[in-house]
Amino acid sequence: MFSKLFEPTGPKLIPMEMRHLGEALAIIAETDEDDAEEARLALEARNCSGMFVLVQKHRIMGITGAVLSEGTDDIAWLSWTYLTSDARKQGLGRFMIDQLLGELKQYGVRKIFIATSDYREDGVEIYADAQAFYLTIGAAEEMRVPIFSARYYQFR
């Protein structure tokens, strides 16, 4: 009982478990309900493997993870990375990605790719903040695929 009083209150990135799925999907749905449904199918299929949740003060504030690129063991794709709306612009995204990159480095991952969308809702690019964030943490846009409304980044 008293141990809860002495737990660190700072953020921590922990492996995602199926019991976290509902909260994680709610975070994704804040940005895009269609993505939440896609994420549900993908994460259930792989039993949340390779995924992490960001926890602060016993609350899930974000989700991130990576999937190895097919046919490689040292290149990954960033997967389902979102923060709650009230957790944005506080350094938690950078913390989450830094922690994830540290995890990936331990497993020999040397390169990570990011795909985002330029999907617009009511004329607003809903992933514009995410794209700007990736650039601020050292990713560089490598290509755009307009047919799929996707932008691809990689960390340098």
Disulfide bonds with the S-S distance in Angstrom:
none
